[in-house]
Amino acid sequence: MFDEIGLHIDIRAVSLANLMDAATNGDHDIMSVEYTYAPVDPYTDVAWLLGGEGSWTGYASDDTDTALALSQELNDVNEIAQQYLIVDRAMQEDVAMISGWVIATLGAVNNRLTGVTPNVFGTFIDVQNWDVQ
């Protein structure tokens, strides 16, 4: 379909080490990264992807940088959510990156592992409830 609109797309699957090098060096036009679990606090990934100079996207904004910093300083969950909304709005308006989610239905448990409920939203959901018998 891309050829029909005049785009030649060369899709390459690479090792994680090569992907990290390409991301760090900016040696790509578009890249896709697969995550296997969602972090409790998205700060680490968001700052890495959108944290200005040195980030994968190279995106920089005083507003988002300030919001990300405040997200780590505040204690009130609603105030933290407001900071992430600033970042989210900027991503929607500036489109520095596009997030695409594919939810798989694969889950597994072991009879010795208790307190675990397979969940499509992340392998480590409620990890504080897990125990090995």
C-alpha positions, 0 to 999 in steps of 0.5 A: 500500500505504501508503494501506491502512494509513492513511499518505499518502506524498508522494514528491518527487524533488529536485535535490542542492542542494535535498536538501542544504538539506532534510537540513540544515534538517530539512525532511523526515520521511523521506529517501533518498539514493543513493550511487554509490560506497562510501568506503574509510573510511565515517567522513565519511558516518557522521559526517555522518549520525549525528554528533549536532547538525547531522547529517541524522538529528539522532541523538546518542549519546556512545558513537557519537560516541566510537567515531567519533572513535576510528575516526580516531585508531587505527591497528590495523584490528581496533580500528577495526572494533571502533569501527564495530561500536559504531556499527553496534550502536547503529544496529540498536538505536536505528534512527536510520537504515535503510540499504538497498542496491541492487546494479546490474550495470552496469559499463563500461571503456575500452580505454585504461584498464587495471587496472580491473575493473568491480565492483558494489560501487563505481566506484572500487574499486582505483583505485590500480591504474588507468592510462591508456595 
